[in-house]
Amino acid sequence: MTMPPSMLLDLHVSQLPQDAVHLSVQVDDSRCNPVDPALEANVADLRQNGIYLSIGQLAGLSAIWYRGAIASSVVGAEQAQLKAAWVELSNWNLRQEYGRDGIPRLVVDKQANAGAQTKRSELLGIGVGLAVGMKLYDIDYPSWDVTHRNERHDLFAYHPASHRLVKVEAKGRYMRQNLKAAITQVYRKFAVADFAHAAGVVFAPRHTPNPRTADIVLIDPTGNHEPNDQYVVPRALLSHYTPFFRRQGRIFDRFAARLQEIRTFDHRRFLAYLREGDAVLADLAATRSAGRTTVRVRGHLFRGTAWEGFVWPAHLTGLGQRLHEGVFYWGLWEEVINALIQGKLHDVLNMRVRPCVSRLGNKALVVLPDGSALAWAPNPNELTPSMFDDLE
């Protein structure tokens, strides 16, 4: 599994152990209804190949559990979340050991303190659940969030291509203790089986590299029991776009923080936002900030930021030729930005963006279904507003 770029930038995962471990997956689809072929293929891949990730990646993904536990005003909140996760997990001595079959596996110490063992198992369960959810639904890390209330699930993400919410209920059970009870709990939360809307993930940390059973049990619930909040999808949409504005830096850090604040509004205030928009977002967007760059694609205006000294990630985009160090751009369709300011989230849910991956000479462009665009040029002078305007 490739660690999402946002994790590498925000959480400094390179400072954590990079030893890779393999987690095997058992799929419990005894109740499962048929799902779409792409999802079936992802389930089959998990069943056959499991997941490879480093201990540092696992700690980084587990840190999502601490969202909401670190004050939003703290500079470097995401680093603080990772620190909290790693302080807890490092005391369990997470390490790589090879089994008799030559496969590297995750091993932890035997834990005398039952309370600490339970907490650390659940923390790792969240990280593994997120890793499985990312692979199962093809949704990258920035789109995921953790629930802060007594919901029927732990993790959720907005899927921009299908305009739906997918959910993951994650549990950790050391050495598979009380595994059947954990699976029964998932069944009770989700009465009808269908991977298309939700998944249950139970992870079993071990003190041996030679297990007789799978490390992960992937269970087949559905998302039929929606939370009472009718605005759960619009709220998730705000979480989806927050990382973009956080990346822009400067004034847009405050824009990102305001989106997250709006996401937590009570029913009355959130309804007012949907009807009237938000004056704070409007004022922040009106503030001119140096370094903003506009790019037009097929007549549509994208606003964002360019960074110098970046190599184009050819392995992520399918462009066959590696592009050398140059200028990297990340922008968002102006219509999406305006809709977020005006509270017109249903317009965003109903929008249709034509994705593309294009190479124009020595320049590259990727447009994603959520209205974001990634571009690359060899130097700042060639990153012009009109460089992709004539794209067919």
N, C-alpha and C positions, 0 to 999 in steps of 0.2 A: 504494500500500500504506500502510495506517495503522500507524504505529509502536505496538507494544503499550504500554499504560499503564505497565507495569513498567519498560520501557526509558526512558520519559520521566522517571520518578521516580528510578530508580537511576543512570542513566548520563548525565543532563544532556545529552541529544542536542542540545538547543536551542543549545548552545555550539559545535556543529560546523557545517560548511557545510550549508545547507539547499537548495542548488541541486538540483532534481529531474532525474533522468536516466532514459532509457528503455532497457531491456535486452530485445532480441528473443530469441525462443525457437524453436529447431528441435527437434522431437520425433522421436526415433528409436524408433519403435514397430514396427519390422520383425519383431521376434520376439514381440510382445506378445500375450498371451492376452486375451480379453474380460474387462472389469472392470465393476463396478457403474456404473449410469448417472451417479450424482453425481460419481464419480471421473473418468469419461469427460468430463463437462462441464467439470471443472476442467482436465483436460489440453487440451481444445479451447480453453478460454479462454486458457491460457498460450500455446498455439500461435498464436492469432489476435492477442492483445493484448499479449503479453509482460508485463513488470513495470515499473512506475514506482516509484521510491523516491529519496529524497534521498541525497546523499553521506554525510551524518551518519547516516542510518538504516543505510546499508551498513556504515559503520564500527562502529556499535553492534552489528549482527548478527555481524560478523566477530569481535568481541571474545570470543564464546563459545569461540573457539579457545584462549584463555588460561586457561580454567577448569582448575584443578589446578596452574597455574603460579604462582598468587598464594597465599601462606599464608592459610589460613582465619581465622587470628587477626587478620589485618590489618583495621583498621576501614576500611570503604569498599572492600572487595575488588573489587566490580563496577566501581567507578569506576577502580580501578587496572588492571583488565583492559581497559577502554576506552582508558585512557591508553596502555597498552602497544600496543594495536592502532593507535591514531591516530599515535603516534610513528613506527611502522613505515610506515604508509600515507601519512602527510603528506609523507614524504620522496620519495614517488613523484609528488607534485604532482597528486593526483586533482582533476579539475575537470570542469565542464560545458562542452561545446562543441556548437554546432548544426551538423548536417550539411547537405548541399545540399538534402535533402528537408524541412528545417525541424524535424527531430526532435532534441531535446536528448540528447546521448550522453555517456557517461563516457569520458574521455580521460586517459591517463597519459603521463609522460615516457618517452622511450627510455632504457633502463637499461643502462649500460656494465658494471655489476657483475652477472654472471650469477647468482651465488649469491643476492644481494639480490632480483633479478628473480624467481627461482624462489620464494623465501619469500613475497614480496608477492603473487605470483599465487595461491599456495596459500591464503594468508590471505583474500584476496578471494573465492576459490572457496568457502571455508567460509561466508562471509557470504551469498553468492548462493545456495549450496546450502540454507542455512537459510531464506532468503526463499522459494525455490521449494517447499521442504517445507511451510512454513506455508500457502502458497496451495494446493498440491496436495492436502493432507490435511485442510485446515481445522482445524489445530491451532495454538493461539496460542503465542507465544514461551515463556511460563513452563514449558510442558510439555516443552521440548526440552532435551537434554543432549548433551555431546560425549564420545566414548569416550576413555578414558585408557590403553587397552591396545592390543595389536596385533590389533584386530578387523577384520572384513571390511567395516566401514562406519565413517563418521566421526561421524554424528549419529543420534540416535534419539529417539523420543517415545512415550509411552504414550497411546493413544487411548481415553479413558474411555467413549465411546459404544459402541465395538465390542470393548473389552477386548483389544486387540491391540497389539503393538509394531510401529511402522513405522520404517524406516531410510533414511538418505540417505548415499550415498558421494559426496563432493564433491571436485573437482579444479580447479585453475587452470592454464591453459596460455596464456601470453602470445602474442598474435597467432596463436593456434591452432597453435603449435609442438608437434609430436609428438601432435596430437589423436587420430589413429587409434590410436596406442599407448595413450593414456589410455582410450579407449573399449574397447579389447581387454582392458585390465586390469579394467575393470568387468565385462565379460562373463565373465572367468575367475573373478571373485569370486562372481558370481551366475549360476548355470547356466541357470535357468528364468525366462522373462520374465513378469512380472506386476506392474503398478504398485500392486496392492492392498497389497503388503507392503514394497516398497522402491523407491527411484529412484536413478539415477546422474545427477549434475549436473556438467557440465564447463563452466567459465566462461573466456572468452577476453578478458582486458583488452587494450586497443589504444592506439596512439598516434595514431589518426586518427578523426575523427567520421564518416567515410564508409566504413563496412565493406561488403564485398560478401557477407558471410555473417552468420549469426546470432551474437549474443553468447553465448548459452547453448545447449548441447546437453543435452536431457533424455532420458536413456537408460532402458530398460525392464528392469531386473533384477528379481529377486524376493528375498524374505527366506528362501529355503529352507535356506540354510546358516546355521543358528543358532549362536551362540557356545556353547562347551562348558558355560557356566554355566547350569544349569537354572533358576536364580532370576533370570534377566535381566528378566522382566516384573515380579515383585515389587520388584526393585531400582528399576526405572524408575518404579514407583508411588510410591515414597518421594520421588524427585526431583520428581514431578508435584505433590505436596502441600507440598513445602518452601517455595515462594514465599509461600503463604498464611501460614504461621507467621512467616516473615521479616517480612512486612508488619505483623504485629500488634505488633512491637517489644517492648521490655523483656525480660521473662523468656522470651518466645517466640522471640527471636533464638537463644537457647541451645537451645530445642526444635528449631528448624530445623537448627542446626548438628549436633545429635545425630542427626537423621534422615539427614543426609548422611554422617555417620560410620558409621551402621549400614549404609547402602547399600554402603560399601566393605569391610564385614566379609568375611573369608574364608569358605569354604563351611561350616566347622564352626560358627563364631560366628553366621553368618546363620541357619543351621538352628536353633540354640539360640534365637535371637530369635523365629523363627516359632513355635516350640513354647511358649516361656515368656514372651514379651514382653520389655520393657526397663524395668528399675527406674529408670534415670536419667530416661526420659521420664515415668514415673509420678510421680516426685518433682517434676519441673518442672511438670507439669500440676496437681499438688495445690497449688502455690504460688499464693496469691491475688495478683492484680495489678490495680491500679486501671485503670479504663477499659474492662474487658471488658463486653460487652453480650450478652444472650441474646434470641433472637427465636424464637417458635414459628410453624411453618407446617404446617397440617393435622395438628396434634398432635405434630409432630416438632420437637425442640429444636435450635437452631443457636447456636453460640458464636462470638463474634468481637469486632470493634472498630468503633466509630463515629467518624467524623471530621466536624467542622463545617466549613462554608464550601465545600461542593462542589456544583457544578451536575450534575444527573443527565445522563449521556451518552445522550441520546435517540437519536442516530444509531447507537449500538451495539446498542440493544435493540429497536428497531422500535416503541417507543411514540411515537405520533404527535405529542404535544404536549410541547414543551420545558419542563422543570421548572426553576424558578428556584433560586437558591442555597439550600442547606439542609444536612441531615445525611446523610452517606453511610455505609452499613454493609456490611461484608464478613464473612460468617460461614461456618462449616463444620458440617455435621450432626454432632451429638454421637456418633452411632454410628461415624462414620468416625474421629473423634479417638480414641475408645476402642479401635477396631480397630488403629490405628497403635501405640498404647501397648502393646497386648496381643500384637502380632505377628500378628493375624488378617487378614493381607492378602488371603487368598483370600475372606474374607467381603466385603471391599471390591470385589474383582474380580467377585463374583457379585451384588452389590447392584443393585437396580433403583430408580432415582430418577425420579420423574415430573417432567420439566422444565416450566417455565411462565414466561410473561412476563405480568405482571398489573398493572393500574392500579386501585387502590381509592381513589376520590376524589382527594385530593391526595398520595397515597402511591404508590410504585412498588416492584415486587418482581420479581426474576429468580432462578429456581432452575435450576441447571445439572446435567447428568447425573453429574458427579463428586461431587455432594452439597454443593456450595458454594452460597451464596445472597448476592445483592446486593440491598440495599434502600435506599430513600430516603424521607425525611420532611422537611417544611419547617422543623422545629425540633426540638431535643432532647426537648422535652416530648411530642411526638407519636411519637417512636421508642420504642414500648412493646413489651414481650415478647409481648403478645397481639394486636398490630395485624393480623397475618395469620393468626391461628389459625383463623378461620372460613372461610378460602379454600376454595372447592369444588375 
